[in-house]
């Protein structure tokens, strides 16, 4: 299949765009429940699998390495399954076969984890789950682009992100109420909930027209593989998509670094106990949950690129506030501000990448590429910030983070200008 030059990428919310249909609250609810279903399993996996590994391993570093393996698998698997789902969507068959079959396959090794009696069998179940669950994770997230028109996708992402935040509550409740009574039952609940909600979502959504069916593009490009999509991105004269990928990498890295190092920062710089330091992030998490939907609605008016730029700027301001006020109230205030800034990024980054894609028929592949950028950044960010802490000390951690975030701000500033310039020409 030839690697042809694609049509000009769609830009974020041009002023001459046709008015879109009103966003269907019911559709957004069922899409949110689908993403919520799979994320509930991942949250419980992150919370309880380390305890299972502790039965056989004493090294925290080795346990962390195994727990990080799912990110590596996601980078390798998601672009390909996203590309496969794009082909199914283009042929009119939809992505649901990948989602439902992947969920059914992933449920088996997940439920078997507490039944294992030796390390090799446990690792086999862990790897099997991580591989199969990654195979449909990005495809499920792409449902927003399938069932919600581009004009309303930022708003829809706000509800999706709010739903994802609530999965922490569900995972915590299962851990609190079930784990101590029956580990085997506890590991059976999340996959059962996932299969139930995904099946219900499919039953409702399969009767609805997709956004692409309602707004077919006259010209589409054919890509032979995900690598062809990447080549097209690199060759884009505007460099907007490459800049956005760089921005996603940087912001995901700084957010991951802030989350990973906040507890030791609280103990070393603020003199808190480990438990108290671990609770510093709670107000920020609540701020994220409260603000994410209103920010999504505001972003739909500003445009994704400009909204993310303001979000990064707010993130920098929050870190500087924490550095200038190295107290518990100052740090909590800083984390609330940075969480709001991150929420602005979280609801817009993937939608902006979809909008810059050369065609609706590659949005699944672009979701996989988003995973590549964000997962790589999340893996490297804590190490990079930790290295600067080794050089400057814990007192300067937030200032170091502000320096890295300022670089991210420059990236998103250039992106916003290029998108504005291209939109104006259009």
N, C-alpha and C positions, 0 to 999 in steps of 0.2 A: 504494500500500500504506500503511495508516495507521501513524502513528508512535505506537503505543500504549504505555502505561505497562507496563514489564516486571515480572516477579515480583521478589520481594526477592532481592538478591544472595546467593550462597552465601558463607559465611564460612569462614575458614581453620580447618580441623580442629576442628569443634565436638565436645565430649566425648561427645555422644550419637550421633555418626555410626556407621553400621553398619561392622563390621569388614570391611576390604577383602580381596580375594584376595591371595595371596602374589605379590610382584613377580617377574615372569618375567625371569631373567637373559638368556635368549636374545633376548627381545623388546627389552630395553634395549640389548643389544649391537648389534642391527641398526639400531635408531633412532640410536644413537651413530655407527655407521658412515655412515649417511646424512648426518648433520650434519657429520661429519668430512670426507666427500667434498667437499661444497661449500666448506667453510672452507679446505681445502687449496688450492683454486683462488684464493680471495680472498687468502690469505697470499702465494702466489707472485706474484699481481697487484701487491700492495703492495710486494713486494721488488724486482721486475724491471721493471715498467712505467716507473718514474722514469728508469731507465737508457736505455730506448728514447726517452723524451721528450728526454733530454739530447742526442741526436743532432741535434735541431732547435732546442732552446731553451737559453738560457744562464741565464735568470732562475729562481732557486730558488723565488721566490715564485709565479711563474706555474705552475711544475711542481706545487708544493704545492696551488695552486688547482684544477688539473685533477685531481689525485689525490683531492681532497676532494669532487669532484663526485658520486661514487657515494653519499656520505652524503645529499646533497641529493635525489638520485633515489630513495634508499630512503625518505626521509620522504614523498615524493610518491606513490610507487608501492605500497609495502608495505601500507598500510591498505586499499587497493582490492583488491589481489590476495588479501589475507587475507579480506576480505569475500566475494569470489567463491569462495574455497576453503571458507568456512563454508557457503555455499549448496550447494555440491557435497556436502559432508559431510552436511548435513541431508537431502539427497535420496538419500543412500545410495551416491553414486558415489565418494566419497573424494577426497582431495587429490592422489593420485599422478599424475593426468593433467597437472596444472599443473606438478608437480615435474619429471617426466620430459621433457615437451615443452620446458619452460623450460631445463633442463640441456642438451638437444640444441641448442637455438637459441643459447644462450650460448657453447657450445663452439666454434662456427664463428668468430665475430669474435675470440675469445681466441686460437685457434690461428693466425689470420692476422696477428696483431700483428707478429711479426718479419719477415713477408714484405712489409710496407708499405715504400714508398720515398719518401714525402713526408709532411709534417705533416698535411694535411687527411685523407688516407687513414688515417693512424694514429689521429687523433682520432675519425674515424668508427668505427673498430673499438673504441676505448676506450669511446665513448658507447654503442655497440650492446651491448657486453658488460655494462657497468654497468647498463643498463636491463633487459636480459633476466635477468641474474643476480639483480638485486633483486626481480624479479617472483616468483621462487620461493624466495628466501632465507628469508623469514619463514614461508612455508608449510611448509618442511622443518622448521624449529624447532618448529612446532606439532604435529608428529607425536608428541612426547612426550605431549601431552594426549590424543591419539587412542588410543594403544596402552597407556598406563600409567594405572592408576586414580589418582584425586586424592590418595589417602593416600600413594602411593609416588612422586609426581612430583618432590618435592624430592630424594629419593635418586637417581632417574633423572637429574635435572639435574646431579648431582654427577659421574656417569660421562660425561655429554655434555660438560660443561665440561673434564673431564680430557682427553677425546678432542680437543676443540678446541685445547687447549694443545699437544698433540703435533703439530698441523699445522705449527707453527713448525719443528719438527725435520724434517718431510717436505720443506717448502719449502726449508730450508737445505741438505738433502742433494741435492735436484735442482739447486740453484744451484751447489753445490760440485762435483758430479760430472758435470753435463751442460752447463751454460751455456757454459763456455769451449770445449767441444768442438763444440757445435751449438746455437745459440740457437733455431733452428726446432724442433728435437727437444725442447728443454727446455720450450717453450711448448705442445707437443703432449702431454706427459706428464700434467700436472695435469687437463686436461679428460677425457683418456682414463680416468684413475683415477676421476674423478668419475662418469662414465657407467657404468663397470664396477660400482662400489660401490653406486650408486643403483639400478641394475637388479637387482643381487643382493638388496638390501634389499627392494625392491618384490616380488620373487619370493617371498621368505620371508614378509613381513608381510601380503601380500594375503590369505593363507589364515587369518589370525588375526582374531578378533573385536576390534573397537575398544572402547575403554572406554565410549564413549557408547552403543554397541549393547548392552553388557552392563548399563548402568545408565541407561535412558532416563528423561528427565524428563517428568512428566505435563503440565506447562504450559511453553510456550516463547513468547517474544515475537518478533514479526516486525519487522525493521528494514528500511527502504527503502534505506538507504545508510550508509556509515561515519559520515556527519555525524549521522545519527539515533542511532547508538551513542554518539557524543561528547556529544550533547545529553542522553541518558539518564545519562551519567556525571556531567555537570555538575549535573543536577537531583537527583541522589541526596541525600536528606536527611542521611545520615551523613557525606558528603564523604570517605569512606574511599578510594574509587578516585581521586578528584582529589588527595588527599594522597599516595597512593602514586605517582602520575605525577609530582608535584612532587619527591618523594624520589628517584625514578629519575633525573630531570633533574639534580638537585643532585649525587648521588653519582657519576653517570657523568661529570659535568663535572669534579669534583675528581680523580677517578682519571685522566682524560685529561690534566688539567693537570699532575699529578705525573709522569706518564710523559713528557710532552712537554718539561718544563723540568728534568728531573733531570740530563741531561748538561750543560747550561750551569751548573746549580747546582754540579755537581762541579768544573767548571773554575774558576768564579768564586769560590765560597765555600770549597772544599776544596783548591784549587790543584792539581787532578789534570790529567793530559793528557786529550785528547779521548777517546782509546781507553779509558783507565782509567775515566773518568767514565761512558762508555757501558756499562761492565760492572757498574756498581753495582746494576743491577736484576736481575742473574742470580740471586742467592740468593733474592730475593723471588719470582721466577718459579718456582724449584724448590719454595719453600714453598707456593705456590699449588697446584702439581701434587700435592704430597704430602698437603695438608690438605683439598682440595676434597671428596673423597668422604666422609671421616669427618665433616666439617662438615655435609654434606648429610644424613647419618643423624641427627646431633644435632639438626638443624633440624626434622626431621620430628616430633620429640618436643616441641620448644619451641613450634613454630608459626612460620610464615614472618615475620610482623610482628615478633615479639619477637626472633627470631634476627637479622634485619636491624638492629634497634636495637642489639643487642650488637655486631654487626659494625661499625657506624658508630662506636660508642664506642671499639672497639679501634683503628679507623682514626685517630681523634683522638689516642689515647694514643701511637700510633706516631709521628705527626708531632711531638708534643711531645717525645718521646724524642730524635728527630733534632735538634730545635732546641736542646735542652739539652746535647746532646753533638755539636757540629759537627766531628766527626772521621769518618774513613772507617769504622771499626768502628761508631760510633754511627749513622751514616747507613745502613749496611747493616742493622743491627738494626732501625732504624725502617722500612725498606722491607720487611723480613720481616714485621713486625707489621702494617703497612698492607695487605700482600698477603693475609694471613690474614683481615683484616677485610673486604677487598674480596671474597674468595672466599665469605664468608658471604652477602654481598649478591648475588653473581653466581648462586648456586644457588637463590636464593629469590625474587628480584624478579619474574621472569616468571611463576613458579608462583603467587605471591600475587596477581598481576593476574588470572590465569585463575580463581583461587578466588573473587575478588570480582566476576567477570563475572556478569551476570544470567542467563546460560544457557550451557550447553556449546556452543551453536550460534553463538557469537560469539567463540570463543577465537582464531580466526585473525585477526579484526579487532583483537582486543586485542594480539596479537603485533605487528601493524603499528603500533599506538599506542605500544607499548613502544619500538619503533624510533624513532618520532617523538621521544619524551622523551629516550631515551639518546643519539641522534645529535645532537639540538639541544644537549644538555648537553655532549657531547664537543666540539662545535664552538666553544661559547662559553667553556667552562671555562678552557682555556689562556690565552685573551685576558684574561679577568677576573683570573686569578692573576698573569699577566704584568704587568698594569696596577698591581697592588698592589706587585709587586717593583720596578717603576719608581719608586714612591713611597717604599718603605722600604729597598730594597737586597736583594741576594741572601742576605745573612746571615739575614734574617727571612722567607725564602720559606716554610719549613716552618711557622712560627708563623702566617703569613698563611693558609696552607692549613688549619691547625687551626681558625682562626676560621670559615672558610667551612664546614668539615666539622661544626663545632659547630651551625651553623644546620641542617644536614642531620639531625643527631642530634635536634634539637627536633622536626623534621617527623616522623621515624620514631617518636619517643616518643608524639606525639599520635596517630599512626596505630595504634600498638600498643594504646593506651588505648581508642580507638574500636572496634577490632576486638574487644577483650576485653569491652567493654560490650555490643556487639551480640550476641556469642556467648553471654554470660551471660543476656541477655533471651530468646535463642532456646531 
